[in-house]
Amino acid sequence: MRVTFFLLLALFVLSCDRDRLYEKNHDFNDRAWLVSDQPVFDFEIADTVKTYNLYCNIRNSVKYPYSRIFINYSLQDSTGTSVSKNLISAFLFEEKTGKPIGTSGLGDVYDQQIPVLKKYRFSKPGSYSMKFEQFMRTDTLAGILAVGFRLEATPTE
């Protein structure tokens, strides 16, 4: 009984994520990301002294037909002004072996976090939004189940 309690307590402590300030995922219908589906994630920044890490979460299945994914991101402030905008790319499968990259908890489904901005400092407090759009040569990306956004405080050293 005590062993079970301590295992559960250890699992709870290890699952706490103190650095995460915001995280939300957008699930796609029919296990595919359509080019017209451009999820937007709204969040607040209060502290402009801290630095932040911003990530794009990807959930894919082994049915995804490519090894890489290309995503445009756009970070905007509350006035709609673009603060940062760029193309990011990431491998979802190893180039040589084709083995899926990321963590799996559901058989053929894998999750990974793609760094968007590291140690980023916001110039002013307020509301911000992050938009993601797939930037591939096809209108429908089969095998992409969800995309999300994660904001975390950079750990102090």
Backbone hydrogen bonds in HBPLUS format (Angstrom, degrees):
<---DONOR---> <-ACCEPTOR-->    atom                        ^
c    i                          cat <-CA-CA->   ^        H-A-AA   ^      H-
h    n   atom  resd res      DA  || num        DHA   H-A  angle D-A-AA Bond
n    s   type  num  typ     dist DA aas  dist angle  dist       angle   num
A0005-PHE N   A0001-MET O   3.07 MM   4  6.36 159.9  2.11 148.5 153.9     1
A0006-PHE N   A0002-ARG O   2.94 MM   4  6.20 165.1  1.96 154.9 157.9     2
A0007-LEU N   A0003-VAL O   2.91 MM   4  6.11 154.0  1.98 148.8 156.5     3
A0008-LEU N   A0004-THR O   2.94 MM   4  6.15 160.8  1.98 151.9 156.8     4
A0009-LEU N   A0005-PHE O   2.86 MM   4  6.08 156.2  1.92 148.7 156.1     5
A0010-ALA N   A0006-PHE O   2.84 MM   4  5.96 160.0  1.88 145.1 150.5     6
A0011-LEU N   A0007-LEU O   2.94 MM   4  6.12 156.7  2.00 145.4 151.9     7
A0012-PHE N   A0008-LEU O   2.96 MM   4  6.17 155.7  2.02 146.2 152.5     8
A0013-VAL N   A0009-LEU O   2.98 MM   4  6.22 164.0  2.01 153.2 157.0     9
A0014-LEU N   A0010-ALA O   2.96 MM   4  6.09 162.6  2.00 149.9 154.8    10
A0015-SER N   A0011-LEU O   3.01 MM   4  6.08 136.0  2.21 139.0 150.2    11
A0016-CYS N   A0013-VAL O   3.35 MM   3  5.51 154.4  2.42 101.5 108.7    12
A0153-ALA N   A0019-ASP O   2.81 MM 134  5.10 151.6  1.89 147.6 147.0    13
A0021-LEU N   A0151-LEU O   2.82 MM 130  5.62 171.1  1.83 150.7 153.2    14
A0022-TYR N   A0151-LEU O   3.20 MM 129  5.06 156.1  2.26 143.2 140.7    15
A0151-LEU N   A0022-TYR O   2.81 MM 129  5.06 163.7  1.83 149.7 151.3    16
A0024-LYS N   A0149-PHE O   3.07 MM 125  5.67 153.8  2.14 153.6 161.7    17
A0149-PHE N   A0024-LYS O   2.89 MM 125  5.67 154.5  1.96 163.8 169.6    18
A0026-HIS N   A0147-VAL O   2.69 MM 121  5.43 167.6  1.70 154.5 158.3    19
A0147-VAL N   A0026-HIS O   3.06 MM 121  5.43 152.7  2.14 144.8 149.2    20
A0028-PHE N   A0145-LEU O   2.82 MM 117  5.45 170.5  1.83 150.8 149.7    21
A0143-GLY N   A0031-ARG O   2.88 MM 112  5.55 143.4  2.01 172.7 161.9    22
A0033-TRP N   A0141-LEU O   3.02 MM 108  4.93 153.5  2.10 125.6 128.6    23
A0141-LEU N   A0033-TRP O   2.92 MM 108  4.93 162.5  1.95 129.1 135.0    24
A0037-ASP N   A0034-LEU O   2.98 MM   3  5.30 153.9  2.05 110.4 118.6    25
A0035-VAL N   A0139-ASP O   2.72 MM 104  4.93 141.4  1.87 151.6 155.7    26
A0132-PHE N   A0039-PRO O   3.10 MM  93  5.79 155.8  2.16 159.4 166.9    27
A0041-PHE N   A0130-MET O   2.82 MM  89  5.15 155.6  1.88 143.0 151.2    28
A0130-MET N   A0041-PHE O   2.86 MM  89  5.15 154.4  1.93 140.7 148.4    29
A0043-PHE N   A0128-TYR O   2.93 MM  85  5.45 163.5  1.95 151.0 154.5    30
A0128-TYR N   A0043-PHE O   2.83 MM  85  5.45 162.5  1.86 167.2 168.1    31
A0045-ILE N   A0126-GLY O   2.84 MM  81  5.30 158.5  1.88 150.8 158.1    32
A0126-GLY N   A0045-ILE O   2.78 MM  81  5.30 159.8  1.82 148.9 154.6    33
A0154-THR N   A0051-THR O   2.91 MM 103  5.54 168.8  1.92 143.7 139.9    34
A0052-TYR N   A0120-TYR O   2.73 MM  68  4.96 149.7  1.82 133.1 143.4    35
A0120-TYR N   A0052-TYR O   2.68 MM  68  4.96 158.4  1.72 155.4 147.9    36
A0053-ASN N   A0152-GLU O   2.87 MM  99  5.34 162.3  1.90 154.2 160.3    37
A0152-GLU N   A0053-ASN O   2.99 MM  99  5.34 159.4  2.03 156.0 161.1    38
A0054-LEU N   A0117-LEU O   2.82 MM  63  5.10 166.8  1.84 156.4 160.0    39
A0116-VAL N   A0054-LEU O   2.82 MM  62  5.42 164.9  1.84 154.9 151.1    40
A0117-LEU N   A0054-LEU O   3.26 MM  63  5.10 157.9  2.31 127.3 132.7    41
A0055-TYR N   A0150-ARG O   2.90 MM  95  5.06 159.6  1.94 152.6 156.0    42
A0150-ARG N   A0055-TYR O   3.13 MM  95  5.06 159.6  2.18 134.2 136.0    43
A0056-CYS N   A0114-ILE O   2.87 MM  58  5.03 159.5  1.91 143.8 150.2    44
A0114-ILE N   A0056-CYS O   2.78 MM  58  5.03 174.6  1.78 147.6 149.0    45
A0057-ASN N   A0148-GLY O   2.82 MM  91  4.52 159.8  1.86 115.6 121.8    46
A0148-GLY N   A0057-ASN O   2.85 MM  91  4.52 147.4  1.96 130.5 132.0    47
A0058-ILE N   A0112-GLN O   2.90 MM  54  5.48 160.9  1.93 162.1 166.9    48
A0112-GLN N   A0058-ILE O   3.00 MM  54  5.48 147.0  2.11 150.6 159.6    49
A0059-ARG N   A0146-ALA O   3.02 MM  87  5.06 159.6  2.06 146.7 142.5    50
A0145-LEU N   A0059-ARG O   2.78 MM  86  5.43 145.9  1.89 146.3 156.6    51
A0146-ALA N   A0059-ARG O   3.31 MM  87  5.06 152.8  2.39 136.3 135.6    52
A0060-ASN N   A0110-TYR O   2.90 MM  50  5.40 157.5  1.95 155.3 160.6    53
A0110-TYR N   A0060-ASN O   2.73 MM  50  5.40 166.4  1.75 164.8 169.8    54
A0061-SER N   A0143-GLY O   2.80 MM  82  5.03 153.3  1.87 144.8 152.8    55
A0064-TYR N   A0061-SER O   3.19 MM   3  5.90 168.3  2.21 119.7 121.3    56
A0062-VAL N   A0108-ASP O   3.05 MM  46  5.61 126.6  2.34 146.3 159.3    57
A0092-LEU N   A0067-SER O   2.63 MM  25  5.48 157.2  1.68 153.1 161.5    58
A0093-PHE N   A0067-SER O   3.19 MM  26  4.76 146.9  2.30 137.7 135.3    59
A0069-ILE N   A0090-ALA O   2.85 MM  21  5.56 143.0  1.99 153.0 165.2    60
A0090-ALA N   A0069-ILE O   3.07 MM  21  5.56 149.3  2.16 149.9 158.9    61
A0135-PHE N   A0070-PHE O   2.82 MM  65  5.18 165.5  1.84 145.9 140.9    62
A0071-ILE N   A0088-ILE O   2.88 MM  17  5.35 166.9  1.89 157.5 161.4    63
A0088-ILE N   A0071-ILE O   2.80 MM  17  5.35 173.0  1.80 159.6 161.3    64
A0072-ASN N   A0133-GLU O   2.89 MM  61  5.30 160.6  1.92 163.9 163.6    65
A0133-GLU N   A0072-ASN O   2.98 MM  61  5.30 151.5  2.06 151.2 156.8    66
A0073-TYR N   A0086-ASN O   2.95 MM  13  5.72 166.0  1.97 169.0 173.7    67
A0086-ASN N   A0073-TYR O   3.23 MM  13  5.72 154.1  2.31 142.9 149.3    68
A0074-SER N   A0131-LYS O   2.98 MM  57  5.19 142.2  2.12 144.0 151.2    69
A0131-LYS N   A0074-SER O   2.95 MM  57  5.19 157.8  2.00 141.0 148.4    70
A0075-LEU N   A0084-SER O   2.77 MM   9  5.11 178.7  1.77 166.6 166.7    71
A0083-VAL N   A0075-LEU O   2.72 MM   8  5.51 165.6  1.74 154.1 158.8    72
A0084-SER N   A0075-LEU O   3.32 MM   9  5.11 158.2  2.37 134.0 136.0    73
A0076-GLN N   A0129-SER O   2.89 MM  53  5.31 164.6  1.91 155.9 161.2    74
A0129-SER N   A0076-GLN O   2.88 MM  53  5.31 151.6  1.96 149.2 154.9    75
A0077-ASP N   A0081-THR O   3.03 MM   4  5.59 154.9  2.09 151.1 155.5    76
A0080-GLY N   A0077-ASP O   3.01 MM   3  5.44 162.9  2.04 116.3 121.6    77
A0101-ILE N   A0092-LEU O   2.86 MM   9  5.28 169.0  1.87 136.8 134.4    78
A0094-GLU N   A0099-LYS O   2.80 MM   5  5.30 164.7  1.82 149.1 151.3    79
A0098-GLY N   A0094-GLU O   2.94 MM   4  4.86 141.0  2.10 124.5 134.5    80
A0103-THR N   A0111-ASP O   2.85 MM   8  5.23 157.0  1.90 153.8 153.2    81
A0111-ASP N   A0103-THR O   2.77 MM   8  5.23 157.9  1.82 149.4 156.5    82
